[in-house]
Amino acid sequence: MFDLECDSVQQFDRLNFKIDRTRPPLVLVLEWGALAMWALYIGRNFLNLDPTEVSTGREYLSAIYGHFLWEDLKACGSCAMWFGHVSGGYPAFVDPHEATYHPVIILTTLIWGALTGAKIAVVLFLFLGGIAQWWTARVMGLGSVARVWSGALAIAAGNLSGRMEDGMLPLVTSGVSAAFMLPPIILLSRNGDRRSASLLGCALGLFILSGQAYLQIGFAFLAPLTVILFLRSEFGIRVILRRLSLAVSIGLLIAAPFLVPFLHFSTSFGKYTDAAFDQVQPAQYAPLNLVIDSFDFYKASTLGMMPYPYLYTVYIGWIAVAFSAIGFGVMWRRGDRSVALFLLLFAAGAFFVSGAELFRWIRDHTSDASPINRFIIGIRHPTIISGLAVPALLALAAYGVDALARLRHRPLRISFGLSRTSPPDVRHFSFDVRWLLAIPLVVSLVAVRDFSRQWLTVQSQPMDEISAVISVLKTDDLQWVQTPFGQEYFYGQALANGIKISSGVLVWHWEGRTDPTPVLTAQRGDAPAEATLEEMIGDIGIYRSALARPYAYLLFDDGSVTPCTASGRGGDIDVSCDSDRPGTLIVQENSYSGWSASLNGHDRNLVATEGDWLAVPIDAGQSTVELRYRPWDVPLGIVLMLIGLGVAAYSIVRPLPPALVKETEVTEHPGNDASVGSPRSRSRRRRKRS
């Protein structure tokens, strides 16, 4: 904690610092409790435990259906390593789009289920966004007012709440995870110890697991700015590089359950691209989104925007922007220029990168067929990267608030007489003008609260229609069917009822693979090709395809087909067939390494077939085939994660050597000497650490 005494508002540079490394537990409880109550208030609409009420965001259910992985884990354990719910199935731990592998998502899904757990996760991530900003303020040595205010503003700021306009929970998750990167970076630049490096590694691991990859890519492009923090470090370049290597290693190990399978199958991935970057807002306009709160503005195609607000919302308000300018000025005058410059350039860099000029330059200077070119044009919505500016700007704003809150000067004295007698009865009233600071702080919080109300909303699903459609589409075994395409509100209830959706909504796809043809299709409008109408539910027709084959069937040499019966979940599929001649069992699940088969209890090799489905040769007679997906990559990733957590825990909890503890202590100095708390004076009081 910094205790600041100044004679007047202008004397920011005459300081008396006292760093208190202990914090009364009650203070922490009160501060975190205040942030928790604020998060519950801001996200209160999502506290409804009714699974039929979901976010109004159009893509919400397609952004969370990966969470059903953890429903599979509860139901059948290791079968969850294969996600067999959509698009012919795929390895469950390779999805880079959703935040499925984040611990908060795992816990909320295991406790409340996929649909309700996702709503609870929204509120928890809002709270964690506030905690991340609070931590940044604490690392910077700021007081309670600045910490709580900046944390509360972060909870309702547009870079989190605005993403829910389209229901993009993964963008909320990655935005919070990005905010958690700043505190350990600043800590590492000041302490240079393994504990700070391990905290950074843990934050990095969670950041990788938080989904979408837009903010992760943006952060990677901005990472060189950390040189500003480490350039004048007294620990030496070798120590800093070792600490950063430790942090990166821990981060990669923690994220290994996703990274190992993802890298294993990376050559099989395809992604939709936008080589022209048509939906990108020019960088010079993006900062205006910090102060524009109009719903109509974000829905209009102005200032280079498309009518999709979730791509652009970074609102924090004019007051916070003004405080950030004050904070930068105070930090610069006090001599804490490396942190001030880093935060300012990080925010400015986020806006620059979001404008895609750098991506266009890379696109134009690489060949169309190169992996770099394909990767760059796959960054379809770089404007999202502008959200990285918010935690940095709020850190500067918190510094400005703290400086104003700690100013000491003569109180305002008001004198007034109560009678006209001589001598008059004069009363005096003293007022500390710092209380006036509460006005802009409260106004700024009200502003972000009102802004968040536009996006943090829920709606009841049309359950009469959904239930009727699902009851018809649900089959006795594992047939692929199709809910009304593009109407994503069917997805959640369909997956919850065990329906296998032929064509899901994925921003990525498997190269060379096609979705299975659905046996039944629910569709508004014209009938699908070569399909017959079986039933009408309102204006939705249920059609049976003449082109679809059963989920599991025997294929004979003459091309004839005999259906088989299949049951199971995820990567555990059991098939029963009865035939008077040998044939090849075809099961319409994508065939990838990791699948194995047994016929009547004996191992049997899988064979290649047209369509890349699972295929097993079987003999005549009654046959029971067990298909199991048990890859090597997920167990390896889990082992590596445990190693990373062990290394991080050891580095974090082990006590520092007494000599190093003594080096970090800062004693009080008499007088108002600006050099007492400056980074240069602190560095002179520390010795290099190994």
C-alpha positions, 0 to 999 in steps of 0.5 A, spaced: 500 500 500 502 506 498 501 512 503 501 519 499 502 525 502 502 532 498 501 539 500 497 541 494 494 538 488 500 540 484 505 536 488 504 529 485 512 528 485 513 530 492 511 523 495 512 519 501 512 511 500 511 506 504 510 499 501 506 494 506 506 487 503 501 484 508 493 485 507 488 484 512 484 478 510 478 482 512 480 488 507 480 482 502 474 479 503 470 486 503 473 488 497 472 481 493 465 481 496 463 488 493 466 485 486 462 479 487 455 483 489 456 487 483 458 481 478 451 478 481 447 484 480 450 485 473 449 478 471 443 477 475 439 475 468 443 469 468 442 466 475 436 463 472 437 455 473 431 454 468 435 450 462 430 453 457 432 460 458 438 462 454 442 468 452 439 472 447 445 472 443 444 468 436 450 464 436 450 462 444 448 455 443 453 454 438 458 457 442 457 452 448 455 445 445 462 443 446 460 443 453 456 437 452 463 433 453 463 434 460 456 431 460 459 425 456 464 425 462 459 424 467 455 419 463 461 414 460 468 416 463 473 416 457 468 415 452 468 423 452 474 423 448 470 423 442 465 428 441 460 424 437 454 429 437 455 433 431 458 433 424 460 426 424 463 426 430 471 429 432 476 428 437 473 432 443 479 435 445 481 439 439 476 444 438 480 451 438 473 455 438 470 454 444 472 455 451 470 448 453 477 446 457 477 452 461 476 450 469 470 454 470 467 451 464 468 444 466 466 445 474 460 449 472 458 444 467 459 438 472 455 441 477 449 444 473 449 441 466 451 444 460 445 449 459 445 451 466 452 451 467 454 456 461 449 461 464 453 460 471 459 461 467 457 468 464 456 470 471 463 467 474 467 470 468 464 477 470 466 476 477 473 474 475 474 479 470 473 484 476 478 480 480 483 480 474 483 488 474 483 488 482 489 484 482 493 489 476 491 495 481 494 491 487 500 489 483 501 497 482 500 498 489 494 502 489 489 503 494 482 500 496 478 505 492 482 504 486 482 497 486 474 496 487 472 501 482 477 499 476 474 491 478 467 494 478 468 497 471 471 491 468 465 487 470 461 491 466 465 494 461 464 493 453 469 488 452 466 483 456 458 484 457 458 486 449 460 480 447 454 477 449 450 480 444 451 474 439 452 470 445 459 469 445 461 466 451 468 464 449 470 471 447 468 473 455 472 467 457 478 469 453 477 477 455 478 475 462 484 470 461 487 476 457 486 481 463 489 475 468 496 476 464 498 483 466 499 482 473 504 477 473 507 480 467 508 487 471 510 482 478 515 479 474 518 485 471 519 488 479 521 481 482 524 477 477 523 471 481 520 464 480 514 465 483 512 471 479 514 467 473 510 461 475 503 465 476 505 468 469 505 461 466 498 459 470 495 465 467 498 463 460 495 456 460 488 458 462 489 464 456 490 458 451 485 454 454 480 460 453 478 459 446 477 463 440 484 465 439 483 472 437 485 475 443 491 470 444 493 472 437 493 479 438 497 478 445 502 474 441 503 480 437 503 485 442 508 481 447 514 484 444 512 490 448 514 487 455 521 489 453 519 496 455 518 493 462 524 488 462 529 493 458 532 496 465 531 490 469 536 489 475 536 482 474 540 481 468 537 479 461 539 471 462 535 471 469 529 474 465 530 469 459 530 464 464 524 466 468 520 467 461 522 460 459 519 457 465 513 461 464 512 459 457 513 452 459 508 452 465 503 455 460 504 450 455 504 444 459 498 446 463 494 447 456 497 440 453 490 436 454 488 441 448 495 443 445 497 435 444 491 433 440 490 439 437 497 439 434 496 431 433 490 433 428 492 440 426 494 438 418 487 435 418 484 442 420 480 447 415 478 454 417 473 459 413 477 465 411 477 472 409 482 475 405 479 481 404 478 483 411 471 486 410 469 486 417 474 490 420 473 497 423 479 501 421 484 502 427 483 510 427 475 509 429 476 503 434 478 508 440 471 511 439 468 505 441 471 506 448 466 512 449 460 510 445 454 507 448 448 507 443 445 501 441 443 504 435 450 506 433 453 499 434 447 496 429 448 501 424 454 500 418 458 506 420 465 508 421 467 502 418 463 497 422 458 491 420 452 491 424 454 486 429 456 489 435 459 484 439 465 485 434 466 492 436 464 493 443 469 496 448 465 501 452 468 504 458 466 511 458 469 518 458 470 518 465 475 512 465 478 515 459 480 521 462 482 518 469 487 513 464 490 520 462 491 522 469 494 516 471 499 516 465 501 523 467 502 521 474 506 515 473 510 519 468 512 524 473 513 520 479 518 516 475 514 509 474 515 510 466 516 503 464 509 501 466 506 507 464 509 506 457 508 499 457 500 500 459 499 506 454 503 502 448 499 496 449 492 499 449 494 503 443 497 497 440 491 493 441 487 498 437 492 498 431 493 490 431 485 490 431 485 494 424 488 489 420 493 493 417 499 488 419 495 482 417 494 485 410 502 487 410 503 479 412 498 477 407 501 481 401 508 479 402 507 471 403 505 466 397 497 464 397 499 457 398 504 458 404 501 456 411 503 463 414 498 466 409 493 461 410 493 462 418 493 470 417 487 470 412 483 465 417 483 471 422 476 473 420 475 478 425 481 482 428 477 487 430 475 483 437 483 484 438 481 491 440 478 488 447 485 487 449 486 495 450 481 495 456 485 492 462 491 496 460 487 503 460 483 501 466 490 500 470 492 507 468 485 509 470 486 506 477 492 509 478 489 516 476 483 515 481 488 513 486 493 519 486 487 523 486 484 519 492 490 520 496 491 527 495 492 531 502 490 539 503 487 543 507 479 542 508 474 546 505 472 551 511 465 554 510 463 559 516 456 561 517 452 565 522 446 563 526 443 570 529 444 577 527 446 578 535 452 582 536 457 578 536 454 573 531 453 566 533 458 563 527 459 556 526 464 552 522 464 546 517 469 543 514 469 538 508 474 534 505 473 535 497 476 528 496 469 526 497 467 529 490 471 524 487 465 519 489 461 523 484 465 521 477 466 514 480 459 512 481 457 516 474 462 511 471 459 505 474 452 507 472 454 508 465 457 501 464 451 498 468 446 501 463 451 499 457 451 492 459 444 491 460 443 492 453 447 485 452 446 481 458 439 478 457 436 472 456 430 469 453 425 463 454 425 458 448 419 456 444 419 449 448 412 447 445 415 447 438 422 445 440 419 439 444 415 437 438 420 437 433 425 433 437 420 428 439 419 426 432 427 427 430 429 422 436 430 415 433 431 409 437 438 408 436 444 413 433 441 415 427 444 422 424 438 427 424 438 435 422 434 440 426 432 446 422 438 449 419 441 456 422 436 456 427 441 455 433 436 455 438 434 448 437 441 445 438 441 446 446 435 441 447 437 437 441 444 435 444 441 435 451 436 429 449 441 425 445 440 427 438 446 427 433 446 433 429 448 432 422 450 439 420 453 443 426 455 450 426 463 450 426 468 455 424 473 450 422 472 443 419 475 437 417 479 437 410 476 432 405 470 430 410 463 431 409 457 431 414 453 425 414 446 425 410 441 425 415 435 420 416 430 425 418 430 433 417 426 438 420 426 444 415 422 450 414 420 452 407 422 447 401 423 440 402 430 437 401 432 433 395 429 426 394 425 427 401 418 425 403 414 429 408 412 425 414 409 430 418 408 438 419 409 441 426 406 448 425 410 451 419 416 446 420 416 439 415 419 433 418 422 429 411 425 422 411 431 422 406 431 417 400 439 418 400 441 417 407 443 410 409 443 407 416 448 410 422 450 402 422 449 398 416 452 392 413 455 393 406 456 387 401 460 386 395 454 386 390 452 393 393 446 391 397 445 394 405 443 391 411 441 395 417 444 394 424 443 396 431 447 401 434 448 404 441 452 408 445 455 415 447 461 418 445 467 414 443 463 408 446 459 404 440 456 397 440 453 395 434 449 388 433 448 385 426 445 378 424 447 376 417 447 370 413 454 372 409 460 376 410 460 383 409 463 390 411 460 394 417 460 401 416 458 406 422 458 413 420 463 416 425 469 419 422 475 415 422 481 417 425 487 414 429 485 412 436 479 408 434 479 400 435 474 395 434 473 388 437 468 383 433 465 378 438 471 379 443 476 379 439 480 384 436 479 386 429 482 391 424 479 397 422 479 398 414 479 404 409 472 405 406 469 411 401 467 416 406 472 415 411 467 412 416 469 407 421 469 400 417 470 393 420 470 386 416 465 381 419 463 374 418 456 371 417 452 370 423 450 374 429 456 379 430 457 384 436 462 389 434 465 394 440 468 400 437 472 404 442 476 411 441 482 411 446 487 416 443 494 417 446 494 424 445 489 426 451 492 422 456 499 424 454 496 431 455 493 430 461 500 427 464 504 433 461 498 438 465 499 435 471 507 436 471 506 443 469 501 444 475 506 441 479 512 445 477 508 451 478 505 449 485 512 448 487 515 455 485 509 458 488 508 455 494 516 454 496 518 460 501 523 465 498 530 464 501 531 469 507 536 473 504 531 474 498 526 476 502 530 481 506 532 484 499 525 485 497 523 489 504 522 497 503 523 501 509 520 508 510 524 514 509 523 520 512 521 527 508 518 528 502 523 525 497 521 523 490 526 518 489 524 513 495 519 510 491 521 510 484 523 504 480 531 506 480 531 507 487 528 500 488 533 497 483 538 500 487 536 496 494 535 489 490 541 485 488 541 480 482 537 473 483 539 467 480 
